[in-house]
Amino acid sequence: MSQKNVLHRSQLGIPGNESQLIEEAIESAADEIFIDLEDSLAPSEKNAARKELIRTVKEHDWTEKTLTYRINGPNTRWW
Protein backbone atom coordinates (compact mmCIF):
# COMPACT_ATOMS: atom_id res chain seq x y z
CA MET A 1 0.00 0.00 0.00
CA SER A 2 2.60 2.58 -0.91
CA GLN A 3 1.37 5.89 -2.20
CA LYS A 4 3.00 8.88 -3.76
CA ASN A 5 2.23 12.31 -2.41
CA VAL A 6 -1.39 12.74 -3.39
CA LEU A 7 -3.80 15.53 -2.63
CA HIS A 8 -7.11 14.23 -1.37
CA ARG A 9 -10.19 16.12 -2.44
CA SER A 10 -12.54 14.39 -0.04
CA GLN A 11 -12.53 12.24 3.07
CA LEU A 12 -15.50 10.16 4.16
CA GLY A 13 -15.75 9.22 7.85
CA ILE A 14 -17.60 6.08 8.90
CA PRO A 15 -18.18 4.62 12.37
CA GLY A 16 -16.28 1.34 12.58
CA ASN A 17 -19.36 -0.68 13.46
CA GLU A 18 -21.34 0.29 10.35
CA SER A 19 -20.30 -2.45 7.90
CA GLN A 20 -22.97 -1.50 5.34
CA LEU A 21 -21.80 2.12 5.34
CA ILE A 22 -18.20 0.99 4.94
CA GLU A 23 -19.17 -1.03 1.87
CA GLU A 24 -21.00 1.99 0.44
CA ALA A 25 -18.06 4.27 1.22
CA ILE A 26 -15.72 2.03 -0.75
CA GLU A 27 -17.98 2.46 -3.79
CA SER A 28 -18.26 6.24 -3.28
CA ALA A 29 -16.29 8.97 -5.03
CA ALA A 30 -14.41 9.85 -1.82
CA ASP A 31 -10.63 9.80 -2.10
CA GLU A 32 -10.09 8.68 1.47
CA ILE A 33 -12.13 6.45 3.77
CA PHE A 34 -11.71 7.20 7.46
CA ILE A 35 -12.97 4.46 9.79
CA ASP A 36 -13.53 5.65 13.34
CA LEU A 37 -12.86 3.16 16.12
CA GLU A 38 -12.86 5.75 18.89
CA ASP A 39 -15.54 8.35 19.69
CA SER A 40 -18.26 7.07 17.38
CA LEU A 41 -18.38 3.71 19.18
CA ALA A 42 -19.77 2.69 22.53
CA PRO A 43 -17.33 0.61 24.59
CA SER A 44 -19.41 -2.52 23.95
CA GLU A 45 -19.01 -2.06 20.16
CA LYS A 46 -15.24 -1.61 19.97
CA ASN A 47 -14.11 -5.25 19.67
CA ALA A 48 -16.56 -6.08 16.89
CA ALA A 49 -15.61 -2.90 15.01
CA ARG A 50 -11.92 -3.81 15.12
CA LYS A 51 -12.69 -7.24 13.67
CA GLU A 52 -14.74 -5.56 10.95
CA LEU A 53 -11.84 -3.22 10.14
CA ILE A 54 -9.46 -6.18 9.74
CA ARG A 55 -11.95 -7.90 7.42
CA THR A 56 -12.42 -4.71 5.42
CA VAL A 57 -8.69 -4.18 4.96
CA LYS A 58 -8.13 -7.75 3.80
CA GLU A 59 -11.15 -8.11 1.52
CA HIS A 60 -10.98 -4.90 -0.51
CA ASP A 61 -8.62 -3.45 -3.06
CA TRP A 62 -7.33 -0.13 -1.73
CA THR A 63 -5.47 0.90 -4.88
CA GLU A 64 -7.90 3.69 -5.73
CA LYS A 65 -8.63 4.89 -2.18
CA THR A 66 -6.67 5.75 0.91
CA LEU A 67 -7.78 3.97 4.06
CA THR A 68 -7.23 5.61 7.42
CA TYR A 69 -8.61 4.84 10.84
CA ARG A 70 -8.63 6.36 14.29
CA ILE A 71 -7.95 4.29 17.38
CA ASN A 72 -8.29 5.09 21.04
CA GLY A 73 -5.38 6.70 22.84
CA PRO A 74 -2.63 4.59 24.41
CA ASN A 75 -3.77 5.63 27.88
CA THR A 76 -7.12 3.85 27.42
CA ARG A 77 -8.01 0.20 27.86
CA TRP A 78 -9.03 -0.01 24.17
CA TRP A 79 -5.66 0.94 22.75
Phi and psi in radians as a Rosetta constraint file:
Dihedral C 1 N 2 CA 2 C 2 CIRCULARHARMONIC -1.519 0.35
Dihedral N 2 CA 2 C 2 N 3 CIRCULARHARMONIC 2.507 0.35
Dihedral C 2 N 3 CA 3 C 3 CIRCULARHARMONIC -2.329 0.35
Dihedral N 3 CA 3 C 3 N 4 CIRCULARHARMONIC 2.551 0.35
Dihedral C 3 N 4 CA 4 C 4 CIRCULARHARMONIC -1.359 0.35
Dihedral N 4 CA 4 C 4 N 5 CIRCULARHARMONIC 2.992 0.35
Dihedral C 4 N 5 CA 5 C 5 CIRCULARHARMONIC -1.116 0.35
Dihedral N 5 CA 5 C 5 N 6 CIRCULARHARMONIC 2.030 0.35
Dihedral C 5 N 6 CA 6 C 6 CIRCULARHARMONIC -2.261 0.35
Dihedral N 6 CA 6 C 6 N 7 CIRCULARHARMONIC 2.370 0.35
Dihedral C 6 N 7 CA 7 C 7 CIRCULARHARMONIC -1.487 0.35
Dihedral N 7 CA 7 C 7 N 8 CIRCULARHARMONIC 2.282 0.35
Dihedral C 7 N 8 CA 8 C 8 CIRCULARHARMONIC -1.740 0.35
Dihedral N 8 CA 8 C 8 N 9 CIRCULARHARMONIC 2.208 0.35
Dihedral C 8 N 9 CA 9 C 9 CIRCULARHARMONIC -1.365 0.35
Dihedral N 9 CA 9 C 9 N 10 CIRCULARHARMONIC -0.641 0.35
Dihedral C 9 N 10 CA 10 C 10 CIRCULARHARMONIC -2.538 0.35
Dihedral N 10 CA 10 C 10 N 11 CIRCULARHARMONIC 2.612 0.35
Dihedral C 10 N 11 CA 11 C 11 CIRCULARHARMONIC -2.266 0.35
Dihedral N 11 CA 11 C 11 N 12 CIRCULARHARMONIC 2.305 0.35
Dihedral C 11 N 12 CA 12 C 12 CIRCULARHARMONIC -2.010 0.35
Dihedral N 12 CA 12 C 12 N 13 CIRCULARHARMONIC 2.065 0.35
Dihedral C 12 N 13 CA 13 C 13 CIRCULARHARMONIC -1.647 0.35
Dihedral N 13 CA 13 C 13 N 14 CIRCULARHARMONIC 2.368 0.35
Dihedral C 13 N 14 CA 14 C 14 CIRCULARHARMONIC -2.344 0.35
Dihedral N 14 CA 14 C 14 N 15 CIRCULARHARMONIC 2.335 0.35
Dihedral C 14 N 15 CA 15 C 15 CIRCULARHARMONIC -1.081 0.35
Dihedral N 15 CA 15 C 15 N 16 CIRCULARHARMONIC 2.436 0.35
Dihedral C 15 N 16 CA 16 C 16 CIRCULARHARMONIC -1.123 0.35
Dihedral N 16 CA 16 C 16 N 17 CIRCULARHARMONIC -0.260 0.35
Dihedral C 16 N 17 CA 17 C 17 CIRCULARHARMONIC -1.712 0.35
Dihedral N 17 CA 17 C 17 N 18 CIRCULARHARMONIC 0.145 0.35
Dihedral C 17 N 18 CA 18 C 18 CIRCULARHARMONIC -1.836 0.35
Dihedral N 18 CA 18 C 18 N 19 CIRCULARHARMONIC 1.300 0.35
Dihedral C 18 N 19 CA 19 C 19 CIRCULARHARMONIC -1.030 0.35
Dihedral N 19 CA 19 C 19 N 20 CIRCULARHARMONIC -0.660 0.35
Dihedral C 19 N 20 CA 20 C 20 CIRCULARHARMONIC -1.138 0.35
Dihedral N 20 CA 20 C 20 N 21 CIRCULARHARMONIC -0.700 0.35
Dihedral C 20 N 21 CA 21 C 21 CIRCULARHARMONIC -1.178 0.35
Dihedral N 21 CA 21 C 21 N 22 CIRCULARHARMONIC -0.604 0.35
Dihedral C 21 N 22 CA 22 C 22 CIRCULARHARMONIC -1.102 0.35
Dihedral N 22 CA 22 C 22 N 23 CIRCULARHARMONIC -0.789 0.35
Dihedral C 22 N 23 CA 23 C 23 CIRCULARHARMONIC -1.040 0.35
Dihedral N 23 CA 23 C 23 N 24 CIRCULARHARMONIC -0.767 0.35
Dihedral C 23 N 24 CA 24 C 24 CIRCULARHARMONIC -1.153 0.35
Dihedral N 24 CA 24 C 24 N 25 CIRCULARHARMONIC -0.648 0.35
Dihedral C 24 N 25 CA 25 C 25 CIRCULARHARMONIC -1.112 0.35
Dihedral N 25 CA 25 C 25 N 26 CIRCULARHARMONIC -0.669 0.35
Dihedral C 25 N 26 CA 26 C 26 CIRCULARHARMONIC -1.077 0.35
Dihedral N 26 CA 26 C 26 N 27 CIRCULARHARMONIC -0.606 0.35
Dihedral C 26 N 27 CA 27 C 27 CIRCULARHARMONIC -1.471 0.35
Dihedral N 27 CA 27 C 27 N 28 CIRCULARHARMONIC -0.132 0.35
Dihedral C 27 N 28 CA 28 C 28 CIRCULARHARMONIC -1.332 0.35
Dihedral N 28 CA 28 C 28 N 29 CIRCULARHARMONIC 3.073 0.35
Dihedral C 28 N 29 CA 29 C 29 CIRCULARHARMONIC -1.510 0.35
Dihedral N 29 CA 29 C 29 N 30 CIRCULARHARMONIC 0.028 0.35
Dihedral C 29 N 30 CA 30 C 30 CIRCULARHARMONIC -1.110 0.35
Dihedral N 30 CA 30 C 30 N 31 CIRCULARHARMONIC 2.497 0.35
Dihedral C 30 N 31 CA 31 C 31 CIRCULARHARMONIC -1.366 0.35
Dihedral N 31 CA 31 C 31 N 32 CIRCULARHARMONIC -0.556 0.35
Dihedral C 31 N 32 CA 32 C 32 CIRCULARHARMONIC -2.324 0.35
Dihedral N 32 CA 32 C 32 N 33 CIRCULARHARMONIC 2.376 0.35
Dihedral C 32 N 33 CA 33 C 33 CIRCULARHARMONIC -1.897 0.35
Dihedral N 33 CA 33 C 33 N 34 CIRCULARHARMONIC 2.160 0.35
Dihedral C 33 N 34 CA 34 C 34 CIRCULARHARMONIC -1.965 0.35
Dihedral N 34 CA 34 C 34 N 35 CIRCULARHARMONIC 1.962 0.35
Dihedral C 34 N 35 CA 35 C 35 CIRCULARHARMONIC -1.741 0.35
Dihedral N 35 CA 35 C 35 N 36 CIRCULARHARMONIC 2.132 0.35
Dihedral C 35 N 36 CA 36 C 36 CIRCULARHARMONIC -1.662 0.35
Dihedral N 36 CA 36 C 36 N 37 CIRCULARHARMONIC 2.099 0.35
Dihedral C 36 N 37 CA 37 C 37 CIRCULARHARMONIC -1.892 0.35
Dihedral N 37 CA 37 C 37 N 38 CIRCULARHARMONIC 0.129 0.35
Dihedral C 37 N 38 CA 38 C 38 CIRCULARHARMONIC -1.906 0.35
Dihedral N 38 CA 38 C 38 N 39 CIRCULARHARMONIC -1.751 0.35
Dihedral C 38 N 39 CA 39 C 39 CIRCULARHARMONIC -1.118 0.35
Dihedral N 39 CA 39 C 39 N 40 CIRCULARHARMONIC -0.479 0.35
Dihedral C 39 N 40 CA 40 C 40 CIRCULARHARMONIC -1.396 0.35
Dihedral N 40 CA 40 C 40 N 41 CIRCULARHARMONIC -0.054 0.35
Dihedral C 40 N 41 CA 41 C 41 CIRCULARHARMONIC -2.041 0.35
Dihedral N 41 CA 41 C 41 N 42 CIRCULARHARMONIC 2.416 0.35
Dihedral C 41 N 42 CA 42 C 42 CIRCULARHARMONIC -1.263 0.35
Dihedral N 42 CA 42 C 42 N 43 CIRCULARHARMONIC 2.668 0.35
Dihedral C 42 N 43 CA 43 C 43 CIRCULARHARMONIC -0.902 0.35
Dihedral N 43 CA 43 C 43 N 44 CIRCULARHARMONIC -0.637 0.35
Dihedral C 43 N 44 CA 44 C 44 CIRCULARHARMONIC -1.234 0.35
Dihedral N 44 CA 44 C 44 N 45 CIRCULARHARMONIC -0.221 0.35
Dihedral C 44 N 45 CA 45 C 45 CIRCULARHARMONIC -1.740 0.35
Dihedral N 45 CA 45 C 45 N 46 CIRCULARHARMONIC -0.173 0.35
Dihedral C 45 N 46 CA 46 C 46 CIRCULARHARMONIC -1.133 0.35
Dihedral N 46 CA 46 C 46 N 47 CIRCULARHARMONIC -0.780 0.35
Dihedral C 46 N 47 CA 47 C 47 CIRCULARHARMONIC -1.101 0.35
Dihedral N 47 CA 47 C 47 N 48 CIRCULARHARMONIC -0.791 0.35
Dihedral C 47 N 48 CA 48 C 48 CIRCULARHARMONIC -1.112 0.35
Dihedral N 48 CA 48 C 48 N 49 CIRCULARHARMONIC -0.673 0.35
Dihedral C 48 N 49 CA 49 C 49 CIRCULARHARMONIC -1.147 0.35
Dihedral N 49 CA 49 C 49 N 50 CIRCULARHARMONIC -0.640 0.35
Dihedral C 49 N 50 CA 50 C 50 CIRCULARHARMONIC -1.150 0.35
Dihedral N 50 CA 50 C 50 N 51 CIRCULARHARMONIC -0.720 0.35
Dihedral C 50 N 51 CA 51 C 51 CIRCULARHARMONIC -1.095 0.35
Dihedral N 51 CA 51 C 51 N 52 CIRCULARHARMONIC -0.688 0.35
Dihedral C 51 N 52 CA 52 C 52 CIRCULARHARMONIC -1.136 0.35
Dihedral N 52 CA 52 C 52 N 53 CIRCULARHARMONIC -0.686 0.35
Dihedral C 52 N 53 CA 53 C 53 CIRCULARHARMONIC -1.082 0.35
Dihedral N 53 CA 53 C 53 N 54 CIRCULARHARMONIC -0.788 0.35
Dihedral C 53 N 54 CA 54 C 54 CIRCULARHARMONIC -1.045 0.35
Dihedral N 54 CA 54 C 54 N 55 CIRCULARHARMONIC -0.779 0.35
Dihedral C 54 N 55 CA 55 C 55 CIRCULARHARMONIC -1.067 0.35
Dihedral N 55 CA 55 C 55 N 56 CIRCULARHARMONIC -0.783 0.35
Dihedral C 55 N 56 CA 56 C 56 CIRCULARHARMONIC -1.067 0.35
Dihedral N 56 CA 56 C 56 N 57 CIRCULARHARMONIC -0.772 0.35
Dihedral C 56 N 57 CA 57 C 57 CIRCULARHARMONIC -1.093 0.35
Dihedral N 57 CA 57 C 57 N 58 CIRCULARHARMONIC -0.758 0.35
Dihedral C 57 N 58 CA 58 C 58 CIRCULARHARMONIC -1.269 0.35
Dihedral N 58 CA 58 C 58 N 59 CIRCULARHARMONIC -0.619 0.35
Dihedral C 58 N 59 CA 59 C 59 CIRCULARHARMONIC -1.579 0.35
Dihedral N 59 CA 59 C 59 N 60 CIRCULARHARMONIC -0.134 0.35
Dihedral C 59 N 60 CA 60 C 60 CIRCULARHARMONIC -2.116 0.35
Dihedral N 60 CA 60 C 60 N 61 CIRCULARHARMONIC 2.641 0.35
Dihedral C 60 N 61 CA 61 C 61 CIRCULARHARMONIC -1.490 0.35
Dihedral N 61 CA 61 C 61 N 62 CIRCULARHARMONIC 2.088 0.35
Dihedral C 61 N 62 CA 62 C 62 CIRCULARHARMONIC -1.797 0.35
Dihedral N 62 CA 62 C 62 N 63 CIRCULARHARMONIC 0.376 0.35
Dihedral C 62 N 63 CA 63 C 63 CIRCULARHARMONIC -1.099 0.35
Dihedral N 63 CA 63 C 63 N 64 CIRCULARHARMONIC -0.690 0.35
Dihedral C 63 N 64 CA 64 C 64 CIRCULARHARMONIC -1.638 0.35
Dihedral N 64 CA 64 C 64 N 65 CIRCULARHARMONIC -0.139 0.35
Dihedral C 64 N 65 CA 65 C 65 CIRCULARHARMONIC -2.311 0.35
Dihedral N 65 CA 65 C 65 N 66 CIRCULARHARMONIC 2.715 0.35
Dihedral C 65 N 66 CA 66 C 66 CIRCULARHARMONIC -1.754 0.35
Dihedral N 66 CA 66 C 66 N 67 CIRCULARHARMONIC 2.296 0.35
Dihedral C 66 N 67 CA 67 C 67 CIRCULARHARMONIC -1.843 0.35
Dihedral N 67 CA 67 C 67 N 68 CIRCULARHARMONIC 2.222 0.35
Dihedral C 67 N 68 CA 68 C 68 CIRCULARHARMONIC -2.275 0.35
Dihedral N 68 CA 68 C 68 N 69 CIRCULARHARMONIC 2.822 0.35
Dihedral C 68 N 69 CA 69 C 69 CIRCULARHARMONIC -2.638 0.35
Dihedral N 69 CA 69 C 69 N 70 CIRCULARHARMONIC 2.735 0.35
Dihedral C 69 N 70 CA 70 C 70 CIRCULARHARMONIC -2.048 0.35
Dihedral N 70 CA 70 C 70 N 71 CIRCULARHARMONIC 2.241 0.35
Dihedral C 70 N 71 CA 71 C 71 CIRCULARHARMONIC -1.885 0.35
Dihedral N 71 CA 71 C 71 N 72 CIRCULARHARMONIC 2.964 0.35
Dihedral C 71 N 72 CA 72 C 72 CIRCULARHARMONIC -1.261 0.35
Dihedral N 72 CA 72 C 72 N 73 CIRCULARHARMONIC 2.764 0.35
Dihedral C 72 N 73 CA 73 C 73 CIRCULARHARMONIC -1.150 0.35
Dihedral N 73 CA 73 C 73 N 74 CIRCULARHARMONIC 2.736 0.35
Dihedral C 73 N 74 CA 74 C 74 CIRCULARHARMONIC -1.152 0.35
Dihedral N 74 CA 74 C 74 N 75 CIRCULARHARMONIC -0.263 0.35
Dihedral C 74 N 75 CA 75 C 75 CIRCULARHARMONIC -1.575 0.35
Dihedral N 75 CA 75 C 75 N 76 CIRCULARHARMONIC 0.173 0.35
Dihedral C 75 N 76 CA 76 C 76 CIRCULARHARMONIC -1.921 0.35
Dihedral N 76 CA 76 C 76 N 77 CIRCULARHARMONIC 2.852 0.35
Dihedral C 76 N 77 CA 77 C 77 CIRCULARHARMONIC -1.313 0.35
Dihedral N 77 CA 77 C 77 N 78 CIRCULARHARMONIC -0.201 0.35
Dihedral C 77 N 78 CA 78 C 78 CIRCULARHARMONIC -1.681 0.35
Dihedral N 78 CA 78 C 78 N 79 CIRCULARHARMONIC 0.074 0.35
